[in-house]
Amino acid sequence: MKNEIKPINILVKGLSLFILINILFAVWQPKIGQFSAYNAIFPGRERLPFGENSAQAYNLSLFDLDAMFASHVINDDQKQDDEFRVILIGDSSVWGTLLKPEETLAGQLNSADMSACGKNVHVYNLGYPTISLTKDVLMLSYGMKYEPDLVIWLTTLEAFPMEKQLASPIVANNQETLNSLRSRYGLVFDPNDPAFVKQSSWIIVNRRAFADIIRLQIYGVMWAATGIDQIYPVNYEPAQINLEDNEKFHEAKPPMLDTKSLAINALETGIRVAVDTPVMIVNEPMLISNGENSDIRYNFFYPRWAYDQYRDMMAELSQKNDWNYVDLWDAVPANEFTNSAIHLTPTGEGLLAEKLAPVIMATCK
């Protein structure tokens, strides 16, 4: 007589196997994100994955840095002997909102066919949407694994307020990396801040993260076929020209900008993370309005008094610390911005590239 199969036995065995797999995973903690179809089956992405409408953009936002960088073209091959490697870090203006990969700053610098230090310049776009210096340091710390010869850090005053530092979801979901930056380089933040998302080593808890990594691989099919990684709307709301009669910058009011409320430590930490690699800090271009109340505010982000003091502060810090600092705040005319006071048109990116190219090529001179 055949043994009778009891459902309860199957359930117990299945549950035991599931628990065993979870225990092994929690102990081993494999870096699942490092295994990627990009740069193998599919070409690497020109920018880090980010998106809110995956069905149309063939892209998504996830928080696993291993998976994000494994999908990027910088993870393709070993650095060549004749390559002068440049990485760009910064916000959505660097990532390239509304821009095709070849229209971004990185794309246009690469098309310039530059050389520096007797080598061929290759620029990689490691910008990531959301404005936060701490987010930039997070990306830089990972980007340093790829042995850059030059780091170009584009930033703006909106990235400095303390309340912005942990507001970026990519930061809130990577406390372990920030803890390492805190202990190694002195990055200042509150490890008990409620903004942090507690991570777990258990599969059952992290199933969304695993699903996102798998989805990123699936979207590689359409990325490879179309080169599309964001939605390009025919119409969009243009950047605000007519401004409010308001002199506040976040909670700050004139006459003085309180430097204690700014994450200058994050900027200093980024310089330390780069170690001996040269860092060029760029005050990125912004829209300068000529509309209503433009005598009070430069744009939606900034009252004039606060931004002017920020520029003075950056000049003083750079001189004091011997930083390589380039102030390009007014390098692009107002008509070359798109849906934000920091997002540029392809022509605007070209103007910015023209300003930066000579500085890059003069790196070793």
RONUMAR-573284 format. One record per residue (C-alpha): residue number from 1; residue in one letter; x, y, z. Coordinates in nm, 3 decimals. Each point is the difference from the previous one (the first is absolute). Example, Ala and Ser with C-alpha at 12.3 -4.5 7.8 and 13.67 -1.06 7.14 Angstrom:
% residues 2
@resi 1 resn A c1 1.230 c2 -0.450 c3 0.780 .
@resi 2 resn S c1 0.137 c2 0.344 c3 -0.066 .
//
This chain:
% residues 365
@resi 1 resn M c1 0.000 c2 0.000 c3 0.000 .
@resi 2 resn K c1 0.139 c2 0.334 c3 -0.102 .
@resi 3 resn N c1 0.082 c2 0.252 c3 0.268 .
@resi 4 resn E c1 -0.273 c2 0.253 c3 0.038 .
@resi 5 resn I c1 0.113 c2 0.359 c3 -0.069 .
@resi 6 resn K c1 -0.117 c2 0.219 c3 0.281 .
@resi 7 resn P c1 -0.051 c2 0.372 c3 -0.072 .
@resi 8 resn I c1 0.122 c2 0.086 c3 0.348 .
@resi 9 resn N c1 0.336 c2 -0.166 c3 -0.072 .
@resi 10 resn I c1 0.039 c2 0.194 c3 -0.322 .
@resi 11 resn L c1 -0.084 c2 0.322 c3 0.184 .
@resi 12 resn V c1 0.251 c2 -0.070 c3 0.278 .
@resi 13 resn K c1 0.277 c2 -0.090 c3 -0.245 .
@resi 14 resn G c1 -0.070 c2 0.304 c3 -0.216 .
@resi 15 resn L c1 -0.003 c2 0.231 c3 0.299 .
@resi 16 resn S c1 0.322 c2 -0.153 c3 0.135 .
@resi 17 resn L c1 0.171 c2 0.046 c3 -0.338 .
@resi 18 resn F c1 -0.120 c2 0.360 c3 -0.018 .
@resi 19 resn I c1 0.133 c2 0.073 c3 0.351 .
@resi 20 resn L c1 0.331 c2 -0.169 c3 -0.084 .
@resi 21 resn I c1 0.042 c2 0.210 c3 -0.315 .
@resi 22 resn N c1 -0.074 c2 0.317 c3 0.198 .
@resi 23 resn I c1 0.254 c2 -0.095 c3 0.268 .
@resi 24 resn L c1 0.269 c2 -0.077 c3 -0.258 .
@resi 25 resn F c1 -0.073 c2 0.326 c3 -0.178 .
@resi 26 resn A c1 0.012 c2 0.199 c3 0.324 .
@resi 27 resn V c1 0.335 c2 -0.157 c3 0.095 .
@resi 28 resn W c1 0.160 c2 0.009 c3 -0.346 .
@resi 29 resn Q c1 -0.156 c2 0.330 c3 -0.112 .
@resi 30 resn P c1 0.089 c2 -0.041 c3 -0.370 .
@resi 31 resn K c1 0.026 c2 0.313 c3 -0.212 .
@resi 32 resn I c1 -0.286 c2 -0.092 c3 -0.234 .
@resi 33 resn G c1 0.015 c2 0.336 c3 -0.176 .
@resi 34 resn Q c1 0.350 c2 -0.069 c3 -0.132 .
@resi 35 resn F c1 -0.137 c2 -0.265 c3 -0.233 .
@resi 36 resn S c1 -0.133 c2 0.186 c3 -0.301 .
@resi 37 resn A c1 -0.102 c2 -0.060 c3 -0.361 .
@resi 38 resn Y c1 0.123 c2 0.347 c3 -0.088 .
@resi 39 resn N c1 0.340 c2 0.030 c3 -0.166 .
@resi 40 resn A c1 -0.041 c2 -0.369 c3 -0.088 .
@resi 41 resn I c1 -0.331 c2 -0.078 c3 -0.170 .
@resi 42 resn F c1 -0.109 c2 0.365 c3 -0.018 .
@resi 43 resn P c1 0.211 c2 0.314 c3 -0.042 .
@resi 44 resn G c1 0.070 c2 0.195 c3 0.317 .
@resi 45 resn R c1 -0.221 c2 0.298 c3 0.075 .
@resi 46 resn E c1 0.145 c2 0.347 c3 -0.058 .
@resi 47 resn R c1 -0.139 c2 0.123 c3 0.332 .
@resi 48 resn L c1 -0.106 c2 -0.153 c3 0.328 .
@resi 49 resn P c1 -0.348 c2 -0.154 c3 0.007 .
@resi 50 resn F c1 -0.273 c2 0.235 c3 0.114 .
@resi 51 resn G c1 -0.365 c2 0.020 c3 -0.098 .
@resi 52 resn E c1 -0.359 c2 0.007 c3 0.118 .
@resi 53 resn N c1 -0.180 c2 -0.140 c3 -0.306 .
@resi 54 resn S c1 0.179 c2 -0.320 c3 -0.089 .
@resi 55 resn A c1 -0.241 c2 -0.105 c3 -0.274 .
@resi 56 resn Q c1 0.082 c2 0.306 c3 -0.211 .
@resi 57 resn A c1 0.354 c2 0.082 c3 0.113 .
@resi 58 resn Y c1 0.139 c2 -0.357 c3 0.022 .
@resi 59 resn N c1 0.160 c2 0.114 c3 0.323 .
@resi 60 resn L c1 -0.068 c2 0.007 c3 0.371 .
@resi 61 resn S c1 0.130 c2 0.137 c3 0.327 .
@resi 62 resn L c1 0.159 c2 -0.247 c3 0.237 .
@resi 63 resn F c1 0.233 c2 0.030 c3 0.295 .
@resi 64 resn D c1 0.255 c2 -0.277 c3 -0.052 .
@resi 65 resn L c1 0.322 c2 0.179 c3 -0.096 .
@resi 66 resn D c1 0.158 c2 -0.324 c3 -0.123 .
@resi 67 resn A c1 -0.285 c2 -0.057 c3 -0.245 .
@resi 68 resn M c1 -0.007 c2 0.365 c3 -0.107 .
@resi 69 resn F c1 0.369 c2 0.018 c3 -0.082 .
@resi 70 resn A c1 0.007 c2 -0.351 c3 -0.150 .
@resi 71 resn S c1 -0.253 c2 0.123 c3 -0.258 .
@resi 72 resn H c1 0.213 c2 0.305 c3 -0.089 .
@resi 73 resn V c1 0.242 c2 0.009 c3 -0.292 .
@resi 74 resn I c1 0.284 c2 0.089 c3 0.240 .
@resi 75 resn N c1 -0.019 c2 -0.362 c3 0.121 .
@resi 76 resn D c1 0.067 c2 -0.136 c3 -0.351 .
@resi 77 resn D c1 0.374 c2 -0.048 c3 -0.031 .
@resi 78 resn Q c1 0.321 c2 0.054 c3 0.185 .
@resi 79 resn K c1 0.138 c2 0.350 c3 -0.030 .
@resi 80 resn Q c1 0.234 c2 0.022 c3 -0.299 .
@resi 81 resn D c1 0.354 c2 0.134 c3 0.025 .
@resi 82 resn D c1 -0.077 c2 0.282 c3 -0.246 .
@resi 83 resn E c1 -0.323 c2 0.108 c3 0.174 .
@resi 84 resn F c1 -0.027 c2 0.319 c3 0.206 .
@resi 85 resn R c1 -0.311 c2 -0.083 c3 0.200 .
@resi 86 resn V c1 -0.229 c2 0.279 c3 0.117 .
@resi 87 resn I c1 -0.309 c2 -0.055 c3 0.215 .
@resi 88 resn L c1 -0.275 c2 0.258 c3 0.039 .
@resi 89 resn I c1 -0.205 c2 0.010 c3 0.319 .
@resi 90 resn G c1 -0.289 c2 0.226 c3 0.085 .
@resi 91 resn D c1 -0.376 c2 0.030 c3 -0.021 .
@resi 92 resn S c1 -0.266 c2 -0.051 c3 -0.270 .
@resi 93 resn S c1 0.159 c2 0.272 c3 -0.214 .
@resi 94 resn V c1 0.308 c2 -0.224 c3 -0.032 .
@resi 95 resn W c1 -0.208 c2 -0.318 c3 -0.039 .
@resi 96 resn G c1 -0.182 c2 0.180 c3 -0.281 .
@resi 97 resn T c1 -0.372 c2 0.053 c3 0.060 .
@resi 98 resn L c1 -0.180 c2 0.029 c3 -0.339 .
@resi 99 resn L c1 0.331 c2 -0.067 c3 -0.179 .
@resi 100 resn K c1 0.105 c2 -0.300 c3 -0.206 .
@resi 101 resn P c1 0.329 c2 -0.157 c3 0.116 .
@resi 102 resn E c1 0.199 c2 0.163 c3 -0.280 .
@resi 103 resn E c1 -0.148 c2 0.342 c3 0.087 .
@resi 104 resn T c1 0.113 c2 -0.007 c3 0.363 .
@resi 105 resn L c1 0.316 c2 0.171 c3 0.121 .
@resi 106 resn A c1 0.184 c2 -0.333 c3 -0.001 .
@resi 107 resn G c1 -0.122 c2 -0.080 c3 -0.349 .
@resi 108 resn Q c1 0.106 c2 0.336 c3 -0.141 .
@resi 109 resn L c1 0.339 c2 -0.006 c3 0.171 .
@resi 110 resn N c1 0.063 c2 -0.345 c3 -0.147 .
@resi 111 resn S c1 -0.093 c2 0.121 c3 -0.347 .
@resi 112 resn A c1 0.265 c2 0.274 c3 0.032 .
@resi 113 resn D c1 0.272 c2 -0.265 c3 -0.045 .
@resi 114 resn M c1 0.230 c2 0.146 c3 0.266 .
@resi 115 resn S c1 0.337 c2 -0.106 c3 0.136 .
@resi 116 resn A c1 0.162 c2 0.070 c3 0.336 .
@resi 117 resn C c1 0.333 c2 -0.107 c3 0.143 .
@resi 118 resn G c1 0.076 c2 -0.162 c3 -0.335 .
@resi 119 resn K c1 -0.303 c2 -0.229 c3 0.024 .
@resi 120 resn N c1 -0.349 c2 -0.018 c3 -0.150 .
@resi 121 resn V c1 -0.266 c2 0.159 c3 0.219 .
@resi 122 resn H c1 -0.303 c2 -0.215 c3 0.076 .
@resi 123 resn V c1 -0.273 c2 0.157 c3 0.211 .
@resi 124 resn Y c1 -0.249 c2 -0.208 c3 0.201 .
@resi 125 resn N c1 -0.332 c2 0.135 c3 0.123 .
@resi 126 resn L c1 -0.045 c2 -0.094 c3 0.367 .
@resi 127 resn G c1 -0.247 c2 0.279 c3 0.070 .
@resi 128 resn Y c1 -0.318 c2 -0.100 c3 0.181 .
@resi 129 resn P c1 -0.331 c2 0.186 c3 0.047 .
@resi 130 resn T c1 -0.076 c2 0.160 c3 0.338 .
@resi 131 resn I c1 0.204 c2 0.287 c3 0.138 .
@resi 132 resn S c1 0.222 c2 -0.084 c3 0.296 .
@resi 133 resn L c1 0.374 c2 0.021 c3 0.062 .
@resi 134 resn T c1 -0.018 c2 -0.315 c3 0.210 .
@resi 135 resn K c1 -0.161 c2 -0.183 c3 -0.293 .
@resi 136 resn D c1 0.288 c2 0.119 c3 -0.218 .
@resi 137 resn V c1 0.255 c2 -0.129 c3 0.251 .
@resi 138 resn L c1 -0.179 c2 -0.336 c3 0.002 .
@resi 139 resn M c1 0.028 c2 -0.026 c3 -0.379 .
@resi 140 resn L c1 0.358 c2 0.123 c3 0.001 .
@resi 141 resn S c1 0.105 c2 -0.260 c3 0.257 .
@resi 142 resn Y c1 -0.120 c2 -0.276 c3 -0.233 .
@resi 143 resn G c1 0.131 c2 0.171 c3 -0.313 .
@resi 144 resn M c1 0.353 c2 0.006 c3 0.141 .
@resi 145 resn K c1 0.013 c2 -0.377 c3 -0.051 .
@resi 146 resn Y c1 0.039 c2 0.070 c3 -0.371 .
@resi 147 resn E c1 0.328 c2 0.189 c3 0.038 .
@resi 148 resn P c1 -0.091 c2 0.343 c3 -0.141 .
@resi 149 resn D c1 0.278 c2 0.241 c3 -0.095 .
@resi 150 resn L c1 -0.226 c2 0.300 c3 0.064 .
@resi 151 resn V c1 -0.324 c2 0.058 c3 0.188 .
@resi 152 resn I c1 -0.226 c2 0.284 c3 -0.111 .
@resi 153 resn W c1 -0.253 c2 0.081 c3 0.270 .
@resi 154 resn L c1 -0.278 c2 0.228 c3 -0.119 .
@resi 155 resn T c1 -0.208 c2 0.145 c3 0.280 .
@resi 156 resn T c1 -0.210 c2 0.295 c3 0.112 .
@resi 157 resn L c1 -0.120 c2 0.165 c3 0.322 .
@resi 158 resn E c1 -0.319 c2 -0.209 c3 0.007 .
@resi 159 resn A c1 0.218 c2 -0.306 c3 0.071 .
@resi 160 resn F c1 0.138 c2 0.152 c3 0.322 .
@resi 161 resn P c1 -0.285 c2 0.036 c3 0.256 .
@resi 162 resn M c1 0.030 c2 -0.254 c3 0.281 .
@resi 163 resn E c1 -0.363 c2 -0.107 c3 -0.034 .
@resi 164 resn K c1 0.066 c2 -0.109 c3 -0.360 .
@resi 165 resn Q c1 0.286 c2 -0.239 c3 0.078 .
@resi 166 resn L c1 -0.195 c2 -0.313 c3 0.091 .
@resi 167 resn A c1 -0.318 c2 0.086 c3 -0.189 .
@resi 168 resn S c1 0.115 c2 -0.180 c3 -0.315 .
@resi 169 resn P c1 -0.137 c2 -0.359 c3 0.001 .
@resi 170 resn I c1 0.329 c2 -0.139 c3 -0.131 .
@resi 171 resn V c1 0.170 c2 0.145 c3 0.309 .
@resi 172 resn A c1 -0.270 c2 -0.111 c3 0.244 .
@resi 173 resn N c1 0.031 c2 -0.357 c3 -0.127 .
@resi 174 resn N c1 0.380 c2 -0.024 c3 0.023 .
@resi 175 resn Q c1 0.081 c2 0.072 c3 0.363 .
@resi 176 resn E c1 0.263 c2 -0.274 c3 0.017 .
@resi 177 resn T c1 0.209 c2 0.174 c3 -0.266 .
@resi 178 resn L c1 -0.048 c2 0.334 c3 0.171 .
@resi 179 resn N c1 0.110 c2 -0.153 c3 0.329 .
@resi 180 resn S c1 0.322 c2 -0.106 c3 -0.171 .
@resi 181 resn L c1 0.049 c2 0.352 c3 -0.138 .
@resi 182 resn R c1 -0.060 c2 0.135 c3 0.348 .
@resi 183 resn S c1 0.265 c2 -0.217 c3 0.161 .
@resi 184 resn R c1 0.260 c2 0.026 c3 -0.279 .
@resi 185 resn Y c1 -0.037 c2 0.359 c3 -0.118 .
@resi 186 resn G c1 -0.191 c2 0.186 c3 0.269 .
@resi 187 resn L c1 -0.333 c2 0.048 c3 -0.180 .
@resi 188 resn V c1 -0.235 c2 0.167 c3 0.245 .
@resi 189 resn F c1 -0.360 c2 -0.121 c3 0.034 .
@resi 190 resn D c1 -0.231 c2 -0.134 c3 0.269 .
@resi 191 resn P c1 0.003 c2 -0.382 c3 -0.023 .
@resi 192 resn N c1 -0.329 c2 -0.006 c3 0.190 .
@resi 193 resn D c1 -0.177 c2 0.231 c3 -0.242 .
@resi 194 resn P c1 -0.350 c2 -0.138 c3 -0.070 .
@resi 195 resn A c1 0.054 c2 0.062 c3 -0.372 .
@resi 196 resn F c1 0.213 c2 -0.316 c3 -0.020 .
@resi 197 resn V c1 -0.172 c2 -0.315 c3 -0.125 .
@resi 198 resn K c1 0.104 c2 -0.300 c3 0.206 .
@resi 199 resn Q c1 0.139 c2 -0.279 c3 -0.216 .
@resi 200 resn S c1 -0.035 c2 -0.372 c3 0.058 .
@resi 201 resn S c1 0.202 c2 -0.302 c3 -0.112 .
@resi 202 resn W c1 -0.313 c2 -0.215 c3 -0.027 .
@resi 203 resn I c1 -0.134 c2 -0.078 c3 -0.348 .
@resi 204 resn I c1 -0.361 c2 0.022 c3 0.114 .
@resi 205 resn V c1 0.057 c2 0.357 c3 0.117 .
@resi 206 resn N c1 0.214 c2 0.104 c3 -0.297 .
@resi 207 resn R c1 -0.216 c2 -0.156 c3 -0.272 .
@resi 208 resn R c1 -0.075 c2 0.343 c3 -0.154 .
@resi 209 resn A c1 0.372 c2 0.074 c3 -0.036 .
@resi 210 resn F c1 0.062 c2 -0.334 c3 -0.170 .
@resi 211 resn A c1 -0.297 c2 0.052 c3 -0.227 .
@resi 212 resn D c1 0.137 c2 0.343 c3 -0.102 .
@resi 213 resn I c1 0.337 c2 -0.152 c3 -0.094 .
@resi 214 resn I c1 -0.174 c2 -0.259 c3 -0.217 .
@resi 215 resn R c1 -0.221 c2 0.264 c3 -0.160 .
@resi 216 resn L c1 0.307 c2 0.210 c3 -0.083 .
@resi 217 resn Q c1 0.140 c2 -0.297 c3 -0.194 .
@resi 218 resn I c1 -0.328 c2 -0.048 c3 -0.186 .
@resi 219 resn Y c1 -0.012 c2 0.365 c3 -0.106 .
@resi 220 resn G c1 0.345 c2 -0.051 c3 -0.151 .
@resi 221 resn V c1 -0.170 c2 -0.161 c3 -0.300 .
@resi 222 resn M c1 -0.188 c2 0.318 c3 -0.092 .
@resi 223 resn W c1 0.291 c2 0.226 c3 0.099 .
@resi 224 resn A c1 0.222 c2 -0.192 c3 -0.242 .
@resi 225 resn A c1 -0.261 c2 0.022 c3 -0.275 .
@resi 226 resn T c1 -0.096 c2 0.368 c3 0.039 .
@resi 227 resn G c1 0.261 c2 0.185 c3 0.206 .
@resi 228 resn I c1 -0.292 c2 0.155 c3 0.193 .
@resi 229 resn D c1 0.050 c2 0.039 c3 0.374 .
@resi 230 resn Q c1 -0.246 c2 0.277 c3 0.086 .
@resi 231 resn I c1 -0.323 c2 0.154 c3 -0.126 .
@resi 232 resn Y c1 0.038 c2 0.286 c3 -0.249 .
@resi 233 resn P c1 -0.325 c2 0.200 c3 0.014 .
@resi 234 resn V c1 -0.097 c2 0.212 c3 -0.299 .
@resi 235 resn N c1 -0.112 c2 0.276 c3 0.235 .
@resi 236 resn Y c1 0.113 c2 0.084 c3 0.352 .
@resi 237 resn E c1 -0.043 c2 0.281 c3 0.251 .
@resi 238 resn P c1 0.290 c2 0.241 c3 -0.060 .
@resi 239 resn A c1 0.215 c2 0.128 c3 0.284 .
@resi 240 resn Q c1 -0.162 c2 0.278 c3 0.199 .
@resi 241 resn I c1 0.094 c2 0.353 c3 -0.112 .
@resi 242 resn N c1 -0.251 c2 0.210 c3 0.198 .
@resi 243 resn L c1 0.089 c2 -0.048 c3 0.364 .
@resi 244 resn E c1 -0.154 c2 0.051 c3 0.343 .
@resi 245 resn D c1 0.074 c2 0.307 c3 0.207 .
@resi 246 resn N c1 0.181 c2 -0.211 c3 0.257 .
@resi 247 resn E c1 0.357 c2 0.029 c3 0.133 .
@resi 248 resn K c1 0.012 c2 -0.329 c3 0.190 .
@resi 249 resn F c1 0.243 c2 -0.279 c3 -0.083 .
@resi 250 resn H c1 -0.148 c2 -0.305 c3 0.169 .
@resi 251 resn E c1 -0.039 c2 0.139 c3 0.355 .
@resi 252 resn A c1 0.279 c2 0.257 c3 -0.034 .
@resi 253 resn K c1 -0.077 c2 0.370 c3 -0.026 .
@resi 254 resn P c1 0.225 c2 0.297 c3 -0.080 .
@resi 255 resn P c1 0.240 c2 0.146 c3 0.076 .
@resi 256 resn M c1 0.235 c2 -0.294 c3 0.070 .
@resi 257 resn L c1 0.022 c2 -0.361 c3 -0.117 .
@resi 258 resn D c1 0.077 c2 -0.224 c3 0.298 .
@resi 259 resn T c1 0.286 c2 -0.227 c3 -0.109 .
@resi 260 resn K c1 -0.077 c2 -0.232 c3 0.293 .
@resi 261 resn S c1 -0.320 c2 -0.097 c3 -0.180 .
@resi 262 resn L c1 0.198 c2 -0.106 c3 -0.309 .
@resi 263 resn A c1 0.165 c2 -0.339 c3 -0.055 .
@resi 264 resn I c1 0.348 c2 0.134 c3 -0.068 .
@resi 265 resn N c1 0.135 c2 -0.311 c3 0.171 .
@resi 266 resn A c1 -0.147 c2 -0.214 c3 -0.280 .
@resi 267 resn L c1 0.192 c2 0.202 c3 -0.258 .
@resi 268 resn E c1 0.319 c2 -0.040 c3 0.202 .
@resi 269 resn T c1 -0.069 c2 -0.373 c3 0.039 .
@resi 270 resn G c1 -0.033 c2 -0.042 c3 -0.375 .
@resi 271 resn I c1 0.345 c2 0.151 c3 -0.050 .
@resi 272 resn R c1 0.141 c2 -0.247 c3 0.254 .
@resi 273 resn V c1 -0.180 c2 -0.294 c3 -0.166 .
@resi 274 resn A c1 0.177 c2 0.084 c3 -0.327 .
@resi 275 resn V c1 0.334 c2 -0.030 c3 0.183 .
@resi 276 resn D c1 0.268 c2 0.098 c3 -0.254 .
@resi 277 resn T c1 -0.231 c2 0.021 c3 -0.302 .
@resi 278 resn P c1 -0.048 c2 0.363 c3 -0.110 .
@resi 279 resn V c1 -0.349 c2 0.137 c3 0.063 .
@resi 280 resn M c1 -0.142 c2 0.292 c3 -0.195 .
@resi 281 resn I c1 -0.294 c2 0.160 c3 0.182 .
@resi 282 resn V c1 -0.233 c2 0.179 c3 -0.239 .
@resi 283 resn N c1 -0.269 c2 0.243 c3 0.107 .
@resi 284 resn E c1 -0.247 c2 -0.110 c3 -0.264 .
@resi 285 resn P c1 -0.188 c2 0.242 c3 -0.227 .
@resi 286 resn M c1 -0.344 c2 0.116 c3 0.107 .
@resi 287 resn L c1 -0.282 c2 0.196 c3 -0.154 .
@resi 288 resn I c1 0.021 c2 0.374 c3 0.071 .
@resi 289 resn S c1 -0.352 c2 0.133 c3 -0.033 .
@resi 290 resn N c1 -0.091 c2 0.340 c3 -0.144 .
@resi 291 resn G c1 -0.368 c2 -0.035 c3 0.089 .
@resi 292 resn E c1 -0.216 c2 0.120 c3 0.284 .
@resi 293 resn N c1 0.188 c2 0.040 c3 0.332 .
@resi 294 resn S c1 0.328 c2 -0.094 c3 -0.166 .
@resi 295 resn D c1 0.155 c2 0.291 c3 0.192 .
@resi 296 resn I c1 -0.070 c2 -0.205 c3 0.317 .
@resi 297 resn R c1 0.060 c2 -0.355 c3 -0.123 .
@resi 298 resn Y c1 0.225 c2 -0.144 c3 -0.268 .
@resi 299 resn N c1 -0.240 c2 -0.289 c3 -0.053 .
@resi 300 resn F c1 -0.239 c2 -0.238 c3 0.177 .
@resi 301 resn F c1 0.279 c2 -0.135 c3 0.222 .
@resi 302 resn Y c1 0.192 c2 0.308 c3 0.104 .
@resi 303 resn P c1 -0.050 c2 0.346 c3 0.143 .
@resi 304 resn R c1 0.284 c2 0.220 c3 -0.118 .
@resi 305 resn W c1 0.141 c2 0.074 c3 0.345 .
@resi 306 resn A c1 0.042 c2 -0.371 c3 0.087 .
@resi 307 resn Y c1 0.150 c2 -0.106 c3 -0.331 .
@resi 308 resn D c1 0.244 c2 0.290 c3 -0.009 .
@resi 309 resn Q c1 0.125 c2 -0.093 c3 0.348 .
@resi 310 resn Y c1 0.029 c2 -0.363 c3 -0.108 .
@resi 311 resn R c1 0.224 c2 0.098 c3 -0.291 .
@resi 312 resn D c1 0.219 c2 0.205 c3 0.231 .
@resi 313 resn M c1 0.014 c2 -0.291 c3 0.243 .
@resi 314 resn M c1 0.105 c2 -0.245 c3 -0.272 .
@resi 315 resn A c1 0.271 c2 0.233 c3 -0.127 .
@resi 316 resn E c1 0.139 c2 0.042 c3 0.353 .
@resi 317 resn L c1 -0.012 c2 -0.373 c3 0.080 .
@resi 318 resn S c1 0.171 c2 -0.086 c3 -0.327 .
@resi 319 resn Q c1 0.278 c2 0.249 c3 0.055 .
@resi 320 resn K c1 0.048 c2 -0.108 c3 0.361 .
@resi 321 resn N c1 0.007 c2 -0.373 c3 -0.081 .
@resi 322 resn D c1 0.172 c2 0.027 c3 -0.338 .
@resi 323 resn W c1 -0.297 c2 -0.156 c3 -0.179 .
@resi 324 resn N c1 -0.026 c2 0.000 c3 -0.379 .
@resi 325 resn Y c1 -0.321 c2 0.202 c3 -0.028 .
@resi 326 resn V c1 -0.174 c2 0.127 c3 -0.312 .
@resi 327 resn D c1 -0.296 c2 0.236 c3 0.035 .
@resi 328 resn L c1 -0.227 c2 -0.033 c3 -0.306 .
@resi 329 resn W c1 -0.321 c2 0.125 c3 0.159 .
@resi 330 resn D c1 -0.081 c2 0.240 c3 -0.286 .
@resi 331 resn A c1 0.156 c2 -0.193 c3 -0.290 .
@resi 332 resn V c1 -0.332 c2 -0.089 c3 -0.167 .
@resi 333 resn P c1 -0.273 c2 0.249 c3 -0.106 .
@resi 334 resn A c1 -0.351 c2 -0.034 c3 0.143 .
@resi 335 resn N c1 -0.152 c2 -0.124 c3 -0.327 .
@resi 336 resn E c1 0.217 c2 -0.315 c3 0.013 .
@resi 337 resn F c1 -0.170 c2 -0.148 c3 0.306 .
@resi 338 resn T c1 -0.288 c2 -0.245 c3 -0.017 .
@resi 339 resn N c1 -0.232 c2 -0.094 c3 0.286 .
@resi 340 resn S c1 0.220 c2 0.116 c3 0.288 .
@resi 341 resn A c1 0.243 c2 0.276 c3 0.090 .
@resi 342 resn I c1 0.282 c2 -0.258 c3 -0.024 .
@resi 343 resn H c1 -0.107 c2 -0.223 c3 -0.291 .
@resi 344 resn L c1 0.161 c2 0.094 c3 -0.330 .
@resi 345 resn T c1 -0.095 c2 -0.042 c3 -0.363 .
@resi 346 resn P c1 0.243 c2 -0.188 c3 -0.229 .
@resi 347 resn T c1 0.133 c2 0.339 c3 -0.112 .
@resi 348 resn G c1 0.043 c2 0.107 c3 0.362 .
@resi 349 resn E c1 0.194 c2 -0.319 c3 0.075 .
@resi 350 resn G c1 0.216 c2 0.074 c3 -0.302 .
@resi 351 resn L c1 0.083 c2 0.344 c3 0.139 .
@resi 352 resn L c1 0.092 c2 -0.156 c3 0.332 .
@resi 353 resn A c1 0.215 c2 -0.263 c3 -0.171 .
@resi 354 resn E c1 0.185 c2 0.275 c3 -0.187 .
@resi 355 resn K c1 0.088 c2 0.162 c3 0.333 .
@resi 356 resn L c1 0.119 c2 -0.321 c3 0.162 .
@resi 357 resn A c1 0.189 c2 -0.162 c3 -0.288 .
@resi 358 resn P c1 0.305 c2 0.234 c3 0.016 .
@resi 359 resn V c1 0.023 c2 -0.048 c3 0.377 .
@resi 360 resn I c1 -0.005 c2 -0.378 c3 -0.039 .
@resi 361 resn M c1 0.264 c2 0.002 c3 -0.272 .
@resi 362 resn A c1 0.224 c2 0.223 c3 0.215 .
@resi 363 resn T c1 -0.011 c2 -0.243 c3 0.295 .
@resi 364 resn C c1 0.367 c2 -0.105 c3 -0.031 .
@resi 365 resn K c1 0.139 c2 0.333 c3 -0.122 .
//
